[in-house]
Amino acid sequence: MARSFLPLTGFGPSSNAYRLLPFRFRRLKDKSELLVNECGEFIAAPAGTAAQVVRKQLGPTDPLYALLKAKHFIYDDYSSPLLDVLAAKYRTKFDFISGSTKLHIFVVTLRCDHSCHYCQVSRQTVNKGEFDMPKNVASAAVDRMLDTPSQHITLELQGGEPLLAFDTIKYIVSIAKPGAAQRSKELDIVITSNLAFLTDDILEYCREHSIKLSASLDGPESIHNANRPRPTGDSYQVAIEGIKRARRSLGSHQVAALMTTTQLSLQHPIEIVDEYVRQSFHTIFLRPISPYGFAVKSARKTGYEMGAFLEFYQTGLKHILDINRRGYNLVEIYTKILLQKILTPEGTGYVDLQSPCGAGLNVLVYNYDGDVYATDESRMLAEMKDHTFRLGNVLTHDRSQLFTGQAFVDLLQAGCNQSLPGCSDCAYQPYCGADPVYHHATQGDMYGHRAFSGFCKRNMSTIDHVFSLLLTGDEDVQNILWGWVTDRNLAEMRASLPQ
């Protein structure tokens, strides 16, 4: 007797039987649509696709159906295991919350010999030792740092110019390293310096304790000296010589550089990028000026509209990609952070692009006087007598008090872009942050108004540009961008897939 079987359609979902999972969409410049789900996975599709999906006009045999299901935009009666995968992806994206505060910034002194136009804090002359962090404050700050649940801590020592208070640095390291070891915590130590006071003894100490150095390099000599003047007029020469000496002593991997974009910088993106190549750096962060603290007073000389910065960024990024085409590996850090959020299941340690916001949650700043701030920008606001984000003081507040005070509660409430007007329905919400400190400083409101937000304009335009490169860039560009986050180019990844 012959046995009959149901047709293939009998073993799959019926037409129009799928249900929607949360996603957002955005119309791109070429009139196509970008669909983005809660985990940041995306699908580029023809115009009208979002409406088709929502109206349930797709059937199981439609080529897009399987992709929407695999990437968790829709689900049906056969999706149960896939929803477990979605939950795992969501947990992975928000893993940056686990362990709480990982970056701890110690302002060991306000003294500095430079008078940078864009400096955001009140600088003190090199002989004013009363602006150094006292030992009792340093001890209490280390205690607060080691109280964090995180097993991997970064201790960043800055100023002012921290090398002017190197005895304070040595004291902090002398108690932080054994304290971390006793608690089985990994401790990375970084000194952010202009390198003007770098000595052989300091280098030997840094080598002995595996301390990294981060220097400022704003571009070629004319730009660096103009942005970062010092009385002797040789800040560029001092920085370059310090970088070379530090590399010889510590190794190139232990020395980094950071630039800030001023009005002068805007005119020279190519020259700035070329300077980083000339000095054998393999990363560059095209970073806008910050509208905080004393930098506001010099805004006429150094400030600019966000649109001007975005033009600078795109020109600089194009040149960086061209340099990569020619065989020199140079990564633009902000682009890499966005690519990591777009292309990988991982979150990011970059505080400005975290939601819930990383202010306080993932970074704390201990001022020389013991005051604790949610971010370095919060401390800069305090220099202008705005103490909105002061969480407490290490001498009078323990960790639980720092994180249960009204300042942190207000910050956290305004720091989740999933519930902010203008963000909650934005396709780029999974890739972006909230930054209540920025919006308080620029708009007088932690929640901010996205239509007038420089933060929003920068990230919307930058993410648009990154997607344009990913979706319509040539093969070289796509290989370079994938390589920045995977150490493998796109062609290699495709070749490794089963045929």
Secondary structure, DSSP 8 states (H G I E B T S, - for coil): -------GGGGS--TT--EE--EEEEE-TTS-EEEEETTS-EEEE-TTHHHHHHTT---TTSHHHHHHHHTTSEE-TT-HHHHHHHHHHHHHHTGGGTT---EEEEE-B-B-S---TT--S--B-TT-GGGB--HHHHHHHHHHHHTSS-SEEEEEEESS-GGGGHHHHHHHHHHHHHHHHHTT-EEEEEEEE--TT--HHHHHHHHHTT-EEEEE--SSHHHHHHHS--TTS-HHHHHHHHHHHHHHHH-GGGEEEE--B-HHHHT-HHHHHHHHHHTT-SEE---B----GGGGTTHHHH---HHHHHHHHHHHHHHHHHHHHTT---EEHHHHHHHHHHHSS-----GGG-SS--BTTTEEEE-TTSEEESSHHHHHHHTTT--TTEEEETTT--HHHHTTSHHHHHHHHT--GGGSTTTTT-TTGGG----HHHHHHHHS-SS--GGG-HHHHHHHHHHHHHHHHHHHS-HHHHHHHHHHHHSS-HHHHHHHS--
